Amino acid sequence: MSEALSPEEIARKIKRAGIGKAKFDLAQTTILGIMAGAFIALGGVFALTIAVSPELGTGPARLLIGVGFSLGLFLVVVTGSELFTGNNLMVASFFSRRISGRDLSRNWALAFVANLIGALVIVFLLYFSRWWAQADYSFSARTIQIANDKVNLGFGTAFVRGLLANMLVCLAVWMAVAGRSLVDKMIGIILPITAFVAAGFEHSIANMFFLPLGWLVSTDADALAAAGLTTDQIDRLNFGWVAHNLVAVTLGNIIGGALVGLTNWTVYLRRQ
């Protein structure tokens, strides 16, 4: 592994990246955002596949699930895709007065919607391929259980877990920027992402995958039976409660990511 960039160099690089992102046109931001949403969803597929076999126990299983989910951010970073939660670091460019509030909100809005489209593309592909019916519906059981647990979180709980999740996601991006090689970036991403997944924190783009997929799969009677749940027990797996979770988690993600960006701007870029 090569020598990492210094914290000040990372901050400057993130500021420059934010300026570049603000200059992307509609097609660039949309396409790169769809890619990012799909990549995070693919990380979710890997994580769910690992989650099917919980024989190791809660701690070790969550550790492996987190490692699997790291695939999503690794693909985002290497391909230069537009991930809404990672783009919350653009506050460094905003506070440096290199991009406007309109530039910032435009990028976030486009990335968010495009991420949703990308995640839903993977959701529908998985659903219609009956991926979830594998291993005597054990895949569907975990998919429904995870989605149901998420929609039953209170607004405040989901908000705070979202804040904590995106602090770690943005720190993973920070560490990836510090790396000079592909291996450096991979190692930098794995630990923070594994930590947020293992801790049970909430990521809005990941939930754009987990919640709709769990909702769709729960409409199959055999899948629901495999999860050991009844229709009364999944009464919150519907559009209203999915949206409720996404609003709370998204707000938390914005605050958590902005805190990371603003803190580092204050330390390394403010005087500049």
C-alpha positions in Angstrom: 0.0 0.0 0.0 1.2 3.5 -0.8 1.4 6.4 1.6 -2.0 8.0 2.3 -2.8 11.6 1.7 -2.7 13.9 4.7 -6.0 15.1 6.3 -5.6 18.6 4.8 -4.9 17.1 1.4 -8.0 15.0 1.7 -10.1 18.0 2.7 -8.9 19.9 -0.4 -9.5 17.0 -2.7 -13.1 16.6 -1.3 -13.7 20.3 -1.8 -12.5 20.1 -5.4 -14.7 17.0 -6.0 -17.7 18.9 -4.7 -17.0 21.7 -7.1 -16.8 19.2 -10.0 -20.0 17.5 -9.0 -21.9 20.8 -9.0 -20.8 21.3 -12.6 -22.3 18.0 -13.8 -25.2 18.4 -16.2 -28.6 16.7 -15.7 -27.7 13.6 -17.8 -24.4 13.1 -16.0 -25.8 13.4 -12.5 -28.8 11.3 -13.3 -26.9 8.4 -14.9 -24.2 8.4 -12.2 -26.9 8.5 -9.6 -28.8 5.6 -11.0 -25.5 3.6 -11.1 -24.9 4.5 -7.4 -28.4 3.4 -6.4 -27.9 0.1 -8.2 -24.5 -0.5 -6.7 -25.7 0.1 -3.2 -28.6 -2.3 -3.9 -26.1 -4.9 -5.2 -24.2 -4.5 -1.9 -27.6 -5.2 -0.2 -28.0 -8.4 -2.3 -24.6 -9.6 -1.1 -25.5 -8.7 2.5 -28.9 -10.5 2.3 -27.3 -13.5 0.9 -24.9 -13.7 3.8 -27.7 -13.0 6.3 -29.6 -16.1 5.2 -27.2 -18.2 7.4 -27.1 -16.8 10.9 -25.6 -19.9 12.5 -22.5 -17.9 13.6 -24.5 -15.8 16.0 -25.6 -12.2 15.9 -22.1 -10.5 16.3 -20.1 -12.5 13.7 -23.1 -12.7 11.3 -23.5 -8.9 11.4 -19.7 -8.5 10.8 -19.9 -10.6 7.7 -23.0 -8.9 6.5 -21.3 -5.5 6.9 -18.3 -6.7 4.9 -20.6 -7.9 2.1 -22.5 -4.6 2.1 -19.2 -2.7 1.7 -19.2 -3.9 -2.0 -21.8 -1.2 -2.7 -19.7 1.8 -1.6 -16.6 0.3 -3.1 -18.3 0.2 -6.5 -19.6 3.8 -6.1 -16.1 5.2 -5.2 -14.2 3.3 -8.0 -16.7 4.3 -10.7 -17.2 7.9 -9.5 -20.9 7.4 -9.2 -23.2 10.0 -7.5 -24.3 8.7 -4.1 -26.6 11.1 -2.2 -25.2 10.3 1.2 -21.6 10.6 0.1 -22.4 13.9 -1.6 -23.5 15.3 1.8 -19.7 16.1 2.0 -20.3 18.8 -0.6 -21.0 21.1 2.3 -17.2 21.6 2.4 -17.4 23.2 -1.1 -20.4 25.2 -0.1 -18.8 26.7 3.0 -15.7 27.4 1.0 -18.0 29.6 -1.2 -17.1 27.6 -4.3 -20.6 26.3 -5.0 -24.0 27.9 -4.2 -26.9 26.7 -2.1 -28.7 26.1 -5.4 -25.9 24.0 -6.7 -25.9 21.9 -3.5 -29.6 21.4 -3.4 -29.8 20.6 -7.1 -27.1 17.9 -6.8 -28.6 16.3 -3.7 -32.2 16.3 -5.2 -31.0 14.8 -8.5 -28.8 12.2 -6.8 -31.5 11.2 -4.3 -34.1 10.6 -7.0 -31.6 8.8 -9.3 -30.4 6.6 -6.4 -34.0 5.6 -5.8 -34.4 4.7 -9.5 -31.3 2.6 -9.5 -32.2 0.8 -6.3 -35.7 0.0 -7.6 -34.3 -1.4 -10.8 -32.4 -4.0 -8.8 -35.5 -4.6 -6.6 -37.7 -5.4 -9.6 -35.0 -7.5 -11.2 -34.6 -9.6 -8.1 -38.4 -9.9 -7.5 -39.2 -11.1 -11.0 -36.3 -13.4 -11.1 -37.6 -15.0 -7.8 -34.2 -14.7 -6.3 -35.9 -14.6 -2.9 -37.5 -18.1 -3.4 -34.1 -19.8 -3.1 -33.2 -22.3 -0.4 -36.9 -23.1 0.5 -37.7 -19.4 0.8 -35.0 -18.8 3.5 -33.8 -15.8 1.4 -37.3 -14.3 1.4 -37.6 -14.9 5.2 -34.6 -12.7 6.0 -35.6 -10.1 3.4 -39.1 -9.7 5.0 -37.8 -9.7 8.5 -35.2 -7.0 7.9 -37.7 -4.8 6.1 -40.3 -5.3 8.8 -37.8 -4.4 11.5 -36.9 -1.2 9.7 -40.5 0.1 9.2 -41.3 -0.5 12.9 -38.6 1.9 14.1 -39.9 5.2 15.6 -39.2 8.4 13.7 -36.6 9.6 16.3 -34.9 6.3 16.4 -34.6 6.1 12.6 -33.4 9.7 12.5 -30.6 9.2 15.0 -29.6 5.9 13.4 -29.5 7.6 10.1 -27.2 10.3 11.5 -24.8 7.8 12.9 -24.9 5.7 9.7 -23.9 8.6 7.4 -21.2 9.8 9.7 -19.6 6.4 9.1 -20.4 6.4 5.4 -18.8 9.8 4.9 -15.8 8.8 7.0 -15.5 5.7 4.7 -15.5 8.1 1.7 -12.9 10.3 3.5 -10.7 7.2 4.0 -11.2 6.1 0.4 -10.1 9.5 -0.8 -7.0 9.2 1.4 -5.9 6.0 -0.4 -3.9 6.2 -3.6 -4.4 2.6 -4.8 -7.5 0.4 -5.3 -6.5 -1.7 -2.4 -6.0 1.4 -0.1 -9.5 2.5 -1.0 -11.1 -0.9 -0.4 -9.5 -1.2 3.0 -10.5 2.3 3.9 -14.1 1.6 3.0 -14.6 -1.8 4.6 -14.2 -1.0 8.3 -16.6 2.1 8.6 -19.2 0.4 6.4 -19.0 -2.8 8.3 -19.3 -0.9 11.6 -22.5 0.9 10.6 -24.1 -2.3 9.3 -23.1 -4.3 12.3 -24.3 -1.6 14.7 -27.8 -1.6 13.0 -27.7 2.0 11.8 -29.9 3.2 8.9 -28.8 4.3 5.4 -31.5 5.9 3.2 -30.2 4.6 -0.1 -29.8 1.1 1.3 -33.4 1.3 2.6 -34.5 2.2 -0.9 -33.5 -1.4 -1.7 -34.4 -3.3 1.5 -37.8 -1.8 2.2 -39.4 -2.1 -1.3 -38.0 -5.6 -1.8 -39.3 -6.8 1.6 -42.7 -5.2 0.8 -42.9 -7.0 -2.6 -41.7 -10.3 -1.3 -44.2 -10.2 1.6 -47.1 -10.4 -0.9 -46.2 -14.0 -1.5 -48.0 -16.3 0.9 -45.2 -18.9 0.9 -42.5 -16.3 1.5 -44.5 -14.8 4.4 -45.0 -18.2 6.0 -41.2 -18.9 5.7 -40.6 -15.6 7.6 -42.9 -16.9 10.4 -45.0 -13.7 10.2 -48.7 -13.0 9.6 -50.3 -10.2 7.6 -51.2 -8.5 10.9 -47.5 -8.5 11.9 -46.4 -6.8 8.7 -49.1 -4.2 8.6 -46.5 -1.5 8.4 -45.0 -2.9 5.2 -46.8 -0.4 3.0 -46.0 2.8 1.1 -46.8 5.1 4.0 -44.5 3.5 6.5 -41.7 2.9 4.0 -41.9 6.7 3.2 -42.0 7.4 7.0 -38.7 5.5 7.4 -37.0 7.1 4.4 -37.9 10.6 5.5 -36.5 10.1 9.0 -33.4 8.3 7.8 -32.7 10.8 5.0 -32.9 13.7 7.4 -30.5 11.9 9.8 -28.2 11.1 6.9 -28.0 14.7 5.8 -27.1 15.9 9.4 -24.6 13.1 9.9 -22.8 13.6 6.6 -22.9 17.4 6.9 -21.3 17.2 10.4 -18.4 15.3 8.9 -18.0 17.7 6.1 -18.4 20.8 8.2 -16.0 19.6 10.9 -13.2 18.9 8.5 -13.9 22.2 6.6 -13.6 24.1 9.9 -10.3 22.4 10.8 -8.6 22.3 7.4 -10.2 24.8 5.0 -11.8 27.6 7.0 -8.8 29.9 7.0 -8.3 29.3 3.3 
